[in-house]
Amino acid sequence: MLILAIIIGGMFIGWIAQLILGRRTRQVDWAMALVAGIGGSFVGGLLFSLIAGDGLALEPSGVIGSLIGALVVTIVWQLFDKNRRAKQRA
């Protein structure tokens, strides 16, 4: 049950990151949302929680850190995807 909650929470954070960055299409890239949400949560959420002194508890600092981490992962993903598509066209 915990793994399912982590996946759903990660996808939600990744979806919010896509909304903030403004998707080019109306559809959500769920693969990107999952990777960005879970990756951002591990890196950003853990880092922000430890810096704030909250430990591993679910606190606002961890959620904010997760969102910032997801934004970074989404930006990097979009840059790599853009470069890959440009190379395929050439």
Biotite code that builds the C-alpha atoms (Angstrom):
import biotite.structure as struc

atoms = struc.array([
    struc.Atom([0.000, 0.000, 0.000], chain_id="A", res_id=1, res_name="MET", atom_name="CA", element="C"),
    struc.Atom([2.897, 2.348, 0.765], chain_id="A", res_id=2, res_name="LEU", atom_name="CA", element="C"),
    struc.Atom([4.427, 1.773, -2.664], chain_id="A", res_id=3, res_name="ILE", atom_name="CA", element="C"),
    struc.Atom([1.116, 2.618, -4.335], chain_id="A", res_id=4, res_name="LEU", atom_name="CA", element="C"),
    struc.Atom([0.866, 5.820, -2.272], chain_id="A", res_id=5, res_name="ALA", atom_name="CA", element="C"),
    struc.Atom([4.417, 6.802, -3.275], chain_id="A", res_id=6, res_name="ILE", atom_name="CA", element="C"),
    struc.Atom([3.663, 6.230, -6.960], chain_id="A", res_id=7, res_name="ILE", atom_name="CA", element="C"),
    struc.Atom([0.398, 8.183, -6.870], chain_id="A", res_id=8, res_name="ILE", atom_name="CA", element="C"),
    struc.Atom([1.929, 10.996, -4.813], chain_id="A", res_id=9, res_name="GLY", atom_name="CA", element="C"),
    struc.Atom([4.900, 11.157, -7.178], chain_id="A", res_id=10, res_name="GLY", atom_name="CA", element="C"),
    struc.Atom([2.665, 11.328, -10.222], chain_id="A", res_id=11, res_name="MET", atom_name="CA", element="C"),
    struc.Atom([0.645, 14.104, -8.596], chain_id="A", res_id=12, res_name="PHE", atom_name="CA", element="C"),
    struc.Atom([3.771, 16.172, -7.861], chain_id="A", res_id=13, res_name="ILE", atom_name="CA", element="C"),
    struc.Atom([5.050, 15.527, -11.409], chain_id="A", res_id=14, res_name="GLY", atom_name="CA", element="C"),
    struc.Atom([1.687, 16.579, -12.847], chain_id="A", res_id=15, res_name="TRP", atom_name="CA", element="C"),
    struc.Atom([1.812, 19.830, -10.869], chain_id="A", res_id=16, res_name="ILE", atom_name="CA", element="C"),
    struc.Atom([5.354, 20.449, -12.156], chain_id="A", res_id=17, res_name="ALA", atom_name="CA", element="C"),
    struc.Atom([4.096, 20.063, -15.729], chain_id="A", res_id=18, res_name="GLN", atom_name="CA", element="C"),
    struc.Atom([1.254, 22.482, -15.036], chain_id="A", res_id=19, res_name="LEU", atom_name="CA", element="C"),
    struc.Atom([3.638, 25.083, -13.601], chain_id="A", res_id=20, res_name="ILE", atom_name="CA", element="C"),
    struc.Atom([6.032, 24.799, -16.550], chain_id="A", res_id=21, res_name="LEU", atom_name="CA", element="C"),
    struc.Atom([3.186, 24.957, -19.054], chain_id="A", res_id=22, res_name="GLY", atom_name="CA", element="C"),
    struc.Atom([2.844, 21.860, -21.159], chain_id="A", res_id=23, res_name="ARG", atom_name="CA", element="C"),
    struc.Atom([2.945, 22.276, -24.911], chain_id="A", res_id=24, res_name="ARG", atom_name="CA", element="C"),
    struc.Atom([0.062, 19.836, -25.296], chain_id="A", res_id=25, res_name="THR", atom_name="CA", element="C"),
    struc.Atom([-3.179, 19.334, -23.450], chain_id="A", res_id=26, res_name="ARG", atom_name="CA", element="C"),
    struc.Atom([-2.274, 15.772, -22.497], chain_id="A", res_id=27, res_name="GLN", atom_name="CA", element="C"),
    struc.Atom([-0.178, 14.951, -19.471], chain_id="A", res_id=28, res_name="VAL", atom_name="CA", element="C"),
    struc.Atom([2.970, 12.923, -20.091], chain_id="A", res_id=29, res_name="ASP", atom_name="CA", element="C"),
    struc.Atom([2.424, 10.433, -17.264], chain_id="A", res_id=30, res_name="TRP", atom_name="CA", element="C"),
    struc.Atom([5.822, 8.795, -17.726], chain_id="A", res_id=31, res_name="ALA", atom_name="CA", element="C"),
    struc.Atom([7.463, 12.183, -17.214], chain_id="A", res_id=32, res_name="MET", atom_name="CA", element="C"),
    struc.Atom([5.151, 12.914, -14.283], chain_id="A", res_id=33, res_name="ALA", atom_name="CA", element="C"),
    struc.Atom([6.086, 9.639, -12.587], chain_id="A", res_id=34, res_name="LEU", atom_name="CA", element="C"),
    struc.Atom([9.842, 10.015, -13.087], chain_id="A", res_id=35, res_name="VAL", atom_name="CA", element="C"),
    struc.Atom([9.856, 13.716, -12.188], chain_id="A", res_id=36, res_name="ALA", atom_name="CA", element="C"),
    struc.Atom([7.649, 13.243, -9.142], chain_id="A", res_id=37, res_name="GLY", atom_name="CA", element="C"),
    struc.Atom([9.468, 10.279, -7.659], chain_id="A", res_id=38, res_name="ILE", atom_name="CA", element="C"),
    struc.Atom([12.953, 11.509, -8.616], chain_id="A", res_id=39, res_name="GLY", atom_name="CA", element="C"),
    struc.Atom([12.194, 15.012, -7.399], chain_id="A", res_id=40, res_name="GLY", atom_name="CA", element="C"),
    struc.Atom([10.773, 13.654, -4.159], chain_id="A", res_id=41, res_name="SER", atom_name="CA", element="C"),
    struc.Atom([13.849, 11.601, -3.412], chain_id="A", res_id=42, res_name="PHE", atom_name="CA", element="C"),
    struc.Atom([16.309, 14.374, -4.186], chain_id="A", res_id=43, res_name="VAL", atom_name="CA", element="C"),
    struc.Atom([14.481, 17.611, -3.431], chain_id="A", res_id=44, res_name="GLY", atom_name="CA", element="C"),
    struc.Atom([12.108, 16.390, -0.753], chain_id="A", res_id=45, res_name="GLY", atom_name="CA", element="C"),
    struc.Atom([14.756, 14.558, 1.224], chain_id="A", res_id=46, res_name="LEU", atom_name="CA", element="C"),
    struc.Atom([17.246, 17.410, 0.919], chain_id="A", res_id=47, res_name="LEU", atom_name="CA", element="C"),
    struc.Atom([14.749, 20.108, 1.964], chain_id="A", res_id=48, res_name="PHE", atom_name="CA", element="C"),
    struc.Atom([13.395, 18.010, 4.856], chain_id="A", res_id=49, res_name="SER", atom_name="CA", element="C"),
    struc.Atom([16.866, 17.377, 6.225], chain_id="A", res_id=50, res_name="LEU", atom_name="CA", element="C"),
    struc.Atom([17.929, 21.024, 5.834], chain_id="A", res_id=51, res_name="ILE", atom_name="CA", element="C"),
    struc.Atom([14.755, 22.195, 7.597], chain_id="A", res_id=52, res_name="ALA", atom_name="CA", element="C"),
    struc.Atom([15.383, 19.735, 10.419], chain_id="A", res_id=53, res_name="GLY", atom_name="CA", element="C"),
    struc.Atom([12.130, 17.837, 9.878], chain_id="A", res_id=54, res_name="ASP", atom_name="CA", element="C"),
    struc.Atom([13.848, 14.498, 9.391], chain_id="A", res_id=55, res_name="GLY", atom_name="CA", element="C"),
    struc.Atom([11.923, 12.031, 7.282], chain_id="A", res_id=56, res_name="LEU", atom_name="CA", element="C"),
    struc.Atom([8.448, 13.095, 8.443], chain_id="A", res_id=57, res_name="ALA", atom_name="CA", element="C"),
    struc.Atom([5.930, 14.354, 5.892], chain_id="A", res_id=58, res_name="LEU", atom_name="CA", element="C"),
    struc.Atom([6.149, 18.115, 6.395], chain_id="A", res_id=59, res_name="GLU", atom_name="CA", element="C"),
    struc.Atom([5.537, 21.131, 4.116], chain_id="A", res_id=60, res_name="PRO", atom_name="CA", element="C"),
    struc.Atom([9.285, 21.587, 3.600], chain_id="A", res_id=61, res_name="SER", atom_name="CA", element="C"),
    struc.Atom([9.505, 18.115, 2.069], chain_id="A", res_id=62, res_name="GLY", atom_name="CA", element="C"),
    struc.Atom([6.520, 18.705, -0.205], chain_id="A", res_id=63, res_name="VAL", atom_name="CA", element="C"),
    struc.Atom([7.975, 22.016, -1.400], chain_id="A", res_id=64, res_name="ILE", atom_name="CA", element="C"),
    struc.Atom([11.340, 20.342, -1.938], chain_id="A", res_id=65, res_name="GLY", atom_name="CA", element="C"),
    struc.Atom([9.639, 17.548, -3.877], chain_id="A", res_id=66, res_name="SER", atom_name="CA", element="C"),
    struc.Atom([7.946, 20.059, -6.132], chain_id="A", res_id=67, res_name="LEU", atom_name="CA", element="C"),
    struc.Atom([11.203, 21.950, -6.756], chain_id="A", res_id=68, res_name="ILE", atom_name="CA", element="C"),
    struc.Atom([12.977, 18.663, -7.476], chain_id="A", res_id=69, res_name="GLY", atom_name="CA", element="C"),
    struc.Atom([10.186, 17.635, -9.861], chain_id="A", res_id=70, res_name="ALA", atom_name="CA", element="C"),
    struc.Atom([10.456, 20.980, -11.652], chain_id="A", res_id=71, res_name="LEU", atom_name="CA", element="C"),
    struc.Atom([14.196, 20.458, -12.171], chain_id="A", res_id=72, res_name="VAL", atom_name="CA", element="C"),
    struc.Atom([13.710, 16.883, -13.419], chain_id="A", res_id=73, res_name="VAL", atom_name="CA", element="C"),
    struc.Atom([10.901, 18.004, -15.777], chain_id="A", res_id=74, res_name="THR", atom_name="CA", element="C"),
    struc.Atom([13.038, 20.809, -17.228], chain_id="A", res_id=75, res_name="ILE", atom_name="CA", element="C"),
    struc.Atom([15.953, 18.434, -17.828], chain_id="A", res_id=76, res_name="VAL", atom_name="CA", element="C"),
    struc.Atom([13.625, 15.825, -19.360], chain_id="A", res_id=77, res_name="TRP", atom_name="CA", element="C"),
    struc.Atom([12.119, 18.425, -21.715], chain_id="A", res_id=78, res_name="GLN", atom_name="CA", element="C"),
    struc.Atom([15.562, 19.641, -22.802], chain_id="A", res_id=79, res_name="LEU", atom_name="CA", element="C"),
    struc.Atom([16.749, 16.114, -23.589], chain_id="A", res_id=80, res_name="PHE", atom_name="CA", element="C"),
    struc.Atom([13.494, 15.335, -25.410], chain_id="A", res_id=81, res_name="ASP", atom_name="CA", element="C"),
    struc.Atom([13.765, 18.532, -27.450], chain_id="A", res_id=82, res_name="LYS", atom_name="CA", element="C"),
    struc.Atom([17.372, 17.728, -28.433], chain_id="A", res_id=83, res_name="ASN", atom_name="CA", element="C"),
    struc.Atom([16.455, 14.139, -29.331], chain_id="A", res_id=84, res_name="ARG", atom_name="CA", element="C"),
    struc.Atom([13.621, 15.286, -31.581], chain_id="A", res_id=85, res_name="ARG", atom_name="CA", element="C"),
    struc.Atom([15.850, 17.876, -33.279], chain_id="A", res_id=86, res_name="ALA", atom_name="CA", element="C"),
    struc.Atom([18.448, 15.170, -34.064], chain_id="A", res_id=87, res_name="LYS", atom_name="CA", element="C"),
    struc.Atom([15.768, 12.869, -35.470], chain_id="A", res_id=88, res_name="GLN", atom_name="CA", element="C"),
    struc.Atom([14.580, 15.577, -37.870], chain_id="A", res_id=89, res_name="ARG", atom_name="CA", element="C"),
    struc.Atom([18.085, 16.311, -39.137], chain_id="A", res_id=90, res_name="ALA", atom_name="CA", element="C"),
])
